[in-house]
């Protein structure tokens, strides 16, 4: 099933409906869809580098709006939110995520929003934890924008060779970035 969805998303990336499809996938991925928009963003930027930042803007805006749906699911439809968390492999996740938000608050969104960790986990659990909606929105704009504009810039300026290198060592780069970010957060927590 996942392979069929992936193939469908890749096919959509090459169609004339690609920008609309990118918005739909970005919106849906923030609350329930399993495939990240990067799968569409990358080939679209490689095909039209002159539109790289337009595509990144579409991803960012649609992802934040989709994140509001995920937040609403967690906030207003707790049973649905819990069911989605169970589908994503976190059947007992509510207590853990609420503790994360209680202990780390904003940092949960900042870390998870910029990493490959499924953003729907953040959006739904932010709603379940009744995290500040205003903070959720601006942090989502910041982290999702950072992620999508970084992908677009790398592909625009360094092209397919950089994408191949990044995909080959994605786990390593993601882990190093996450370690650096967590280290920064710990340092800031100790200093503040």
N, C-alpha and C positions, 0 to 999 in steps of 0.2 A: 504494500500500500504506500509506504513512504517513497519508494522509488517512482511510483506512478505520479505522486504529487510533485516530486522533484522534477521529473520530466515535463510535467504540465507547466510548472513555473518557468523552467528554462525555455520551453516553447513560447510562452507568453512574452518572455524578455525580448524575443526577436520579432514580435509582431508590431503592427502599427498601433496597437492598443497598449503598448508597453508602459507608457507613463501612468495610464489609468490602472493597469494591472499592478504596477509597482505600488501605487497608493493603496490599493485594496489589500495586497499581500502585507504591506507595512502595517496597515490598520489591524488586520486580522491577527498577525503574529504577536501583537502586543497583548492580546487577550485570550486567544484560543488556537490559532493556526500553528502547526509544528515547523514550518519551513521559514527561516529568516529571510528578510528582504535582500540581504547581501547577495543571495543567489541570483536575483534579477539585477540588482544594482551593478554588479561587476561587469556582466556582458554588455549592459546598456552603456556604461561609461566607456568601455573599450571600443564599442561601435561608434559612439558620438562623444569624444573627449571634450568637445566644445560645450556640451550640455551637462558635464559632470556635476557641477554644483547645483544646477536646477534639479537633477535627479536626487542629489543628496538632500536638497530642501524638501522635495516631495516625500522622501523617506522619513525625514525628521517630523514634518507636520503630521503626516498620516499615522506615524508611530505614536506620537504624543496623544492624538485624538483617540486612537485605539487603546492606548494606555488608560484613558479616562473610562472607556468601557470596562476594561479589566478592573479598575478601581471600583466602579459601580457594581460590578458582579460581586466583588468581595464585600463591599459595604452594604448593599441592599439585598443581595441574593446569596447569603452565606452557604446554604446547601449546594448551590451550583458551584460556587467558588471552591468548596471542599471537594466536590466531585472532580473538578478540573485539576486540583492539586493531586488527587489520588491518581488520575490518569497520567500525570507527569511524574509519578513515582514518589510522591510526598504525602502518603495517606495520613500521617500524624504531623504534618508540617505546620499546622496553624499555630500551635504553641511555640514551636521553634522560631517561626518567622515573627510572631508577635514579640518574642524575647529579643530577636535581632533588632526590630524596630524600636523597642523600649531602650535597649542598650546603645545602639548605634544610630538610630534615626535616619537622618539625611544620608549618612555614609552608605547605608544599604542601597539606596537608589543610585548614588554616585558610582559605587563600585560595580554593581550588577548591571546598571544601564549602559555602561561603556564596554562591557565584556560579552563574550559569546554565550554566557549563561542566559537561558530563556527569559526574556523580559516579562513574559506573562506571569512568571513567579513573583516578580516584584510588584506588578500592577495589582494582581488579585490580592496578594498578602498585604499590600499597603491599605487596601480597602478593608480587609478583614481586621487589621490592626487599628483602623480608623485614624491613620496617619494624616497629618495636616495636608489638605488638598492643595493649598497654594504652594507649599514647599514641594509637594509631589510634582506639580506642573512645572515649576521653574527648573527643578533638578532633572526632570525628564527631558525638557528642551535642551538643557546643557549637555547631558550625557548622551542622549540619542544623536543630537547634532554633532557632538565630538566624534562619535563612532562613524556615522555615515559620511560626514565631510572628510574624515581621515581616509576612509576607504576610497572615496571619490578622488581625493587629491593624489593618493599613492598611484592609483590606476591612471589618472590623467597625466601625471608627470613622469612616471616610471614604467607604465604600460605592462604588457603581459609578462615580461621577464620578472618583474617585482611580484606580480600576483602569483606566479608559479613558485617563486622562492618562499613567499609568505605562506601559501597553502601547504607546501612541503614541510615547513617548520612551524605551522600555526600553533600547535600545542606548546611548543617551546616558547615562542614569542608571547603567547597568551599567558602562560605560567609566569614568565619573567615580569611581564607588565603587571599582573595581579600581585605578585610578591612585592614589587616596588610600590604599588598603590596601598597595599595593606601596611607595609612598613611606614609609609608616609602617614597613614591614619593613626597608627599606634604612636608614632612620634608626636603628632598633633594632640592626641588624647592625653599623653603624658605631660606635655607642655601646657595644655590649657586647663 
